[in-house]
Amino acid sequence: MVLVLTGVAVIMGGILAYVNHLTEGPINDQKAKALADGIKSVMCVGDLTVAKIDTVKQNDAKGKELVYTIYNVTDAQGKDLGAAVESTTGGFGGDLKVLVGFDPEGKILGYTLLEHTETPGLGAKADKWFQKGEKGDIIGKSPEEPLTVSKDGGQVDAITASTITSRAFLLAVNNAYTAYKATPVDTETSATKQQK
């Protein structure tokens, strides 16, 4: 009996490892496509080039190191359009990963949620709640003065029954802005241009 169970476990483990190996490439391709589509969406431009990719590391209030990826974007003529910044914070249900687009002055062009584990129907509403024309609209605002929910004395309406998610989302946006402003501005880059 023990030999049979051990044999079955070994065979199933091998099958799972093989299937994982087969699906690893398509999953990575799907993530890359989602990121490229996300950059186009948050920058509100269809024809753009990622001119440079920067990584900024900062410590949060608790001393935890946070890493931000900044995709500096230009149009077809090479004009600076700003940047899309990946930012991750802890939400109610787990990590909340946001991609935020900023124009060269630092105003929010758009955003998209790349990953989240928020409660469906409540915290998951963050993908629409803060968009242009919605109750918590942040589009066109500059987080130079950090964005906060109205419950905390701020200017942004929180998602109904999801204040923790709203705070986490706005923290991710504020952190993305700080990382964007911390990147050095240069006119020439040795980074390889990637058409997205």
Backbone hydrogen bonds, N-H to C=O, Kabsch-Sander energy under -0.5 kcal/mol:
donor,donor_aa,acceptor,acceptor_aa,energy
5,L,1,M,-2.5
6,T,2,V,-2.5
7,G,3,L,-2.5
8,V,4,V,-2.6
9,A,5,L,-2.5
10,V,6,T,-2.4
11,I,7,G,-2.4
12,M,8,V,-2.9
13,G,9,A,-2.3
14,G,10,V,-2.1
15,I,11,I,-2.3
16,L,12,M,-2.7
17,A,13,G,-2.2
18,Y,14,G,-2.2
19,V,15,I,-2.7
20,N,16,L,-2.5
21,H,17,A,-2.1
22,L,18,Y,-2.3
23,T,19,V,-2.2
24,E,20,N,-1.2
25,G,21,H,-0.6
27,I,23,T,-2.1
28,N,24,E,-2.2
29,D,25,G,-2.6
30,Q,26,P,-2.3
31,K,27,I,-2.1
32,A,28,N,-2.3
33,K,29,D,-2.3
34,A,30,Q,-2.4
35,L,31,K,-2.2
36,A,32,A,-2.5
37,D,33,K,-2.8
38,G,34,A,-2.3
39,I,35,L,-2.6
40,K,36,A,-1.9
41,S,37,D,-2.3
42,V,38,G,-2.9
43,M,39,I,-1.8
44,C,40,K,-0.7
44,C,41,S,-0.6
45,V,40,K,-1.4
48,L,46,G,-0.9
49,T,74,T,-2.7
50,V,194,Q,-2.2
51,A,49,T,-1.1
51,A,72,N,-1.9
52,K,72,N,-1.3
54,D,52,K,-0.5
54,D,70,I,-2.7
56,V,68,Y,-2.6
58,Q,66,L,-2.4
60,D,64,K,-2.5
63,G,60,D,-1.9
66,L,58,Q,-3.8
68,Y,56,V,-3.0
69,T,86,E,-0.8
70,I,54,D,-3.0
70,I,68,Y,-0.5
71,Y,69,T,-0.5
71,Y,84,A,-3.3
72,N,52,K,-2.7
72,N,70,I,-0.8
73,V,82,G,-2.4
74,T,49,T,-2.5
75,D,79,K,-1.9
78,G,75,D,-1.8
81,L,73,V,-2.8
82,G,73,V,-0.8
83,A,102,F,-2.0
84,A,71,Y,-2.1
85,V,100,V,-3.0
86,E,69,T,-2.8
87,S,98,V,-2.9
89,T,96,L,-2.1
91,G,89,T,-0.6
91,G,94,G,-3.8
96,L,89,T,-3.4
97,K,95,D,-0.5
97,K,115,E,-2.9
98,V,87,S,-3.3
98,V,96,L,-0.6
99,L,112,T,-2.8
100,V,85,V,-2.5
100,V,98,V,-0.5
101,G,110,G,-3.0
102,F,83,A,-3.1
103,D,107,K,-2.3
106,G,103,D,-2.0
108,I,141,K,-2.7
109,L,101,G,-3.2
110,G,101,G,-0.9
112,T,99,L,-2.0
114,L,97,K,-2.5
114,L,112,T,-0.6
115,E,97,K,-1.4
122,L,119,T,-1.8
124,A,119,T,-2.1
125,K,122,L,-1.9
126,A,123,G,-1.7
127,D,124,A,-1.2
128,K,125,K,-2.1
129,W,125,K,-2.9
130,F,126,A,-0.7
131,Q,128,K,-1.9
134,E,131,Q,-2.0
136,G,129,W,-1.8
137,D,134,E,-1.5
138,I,130,F,-2.2
139,I,130,F,-0.5
140,G,108,I,-2.8
141,K,138,I,-1.9
145,E,142,S,-0.8
150,S,156,V,-2.4
152,D,149,V,-1.7
153,G,150,S,-1.9
154,G,149,V,-2.3
155,Q,148,T,-0.6
156,V,148,T,-1.8
157,D,135,K,-0.5
162,S,159,I,-2.4
166,S,162,S,-2.2
167,R,163,T,-2.7
168,A,164,I,-2.4
169,F,165,T,-2.8
170,L,166,S,-2.5
171,L,167,R,-2.3
172,A,168,A,-2.2
173,V,169,F,-2.1
174,N,170,L,-2.9
175,N,171,L,-2.9
176,A,172,A,-2.1
177,Y,173,V,-2.2
178,T,174,N,-2.3
179,A,175,N,-2.5
180,Y,176,A,-2.5
181,K,177,Y,-2.6
182,A,178,T,-1.1
183,T,179,A,-0.7
183,T,180,Y,-0.8
186,D,184,P,-0.6
194,Q,50,V,-1.9
196,K,48,L,-1.1
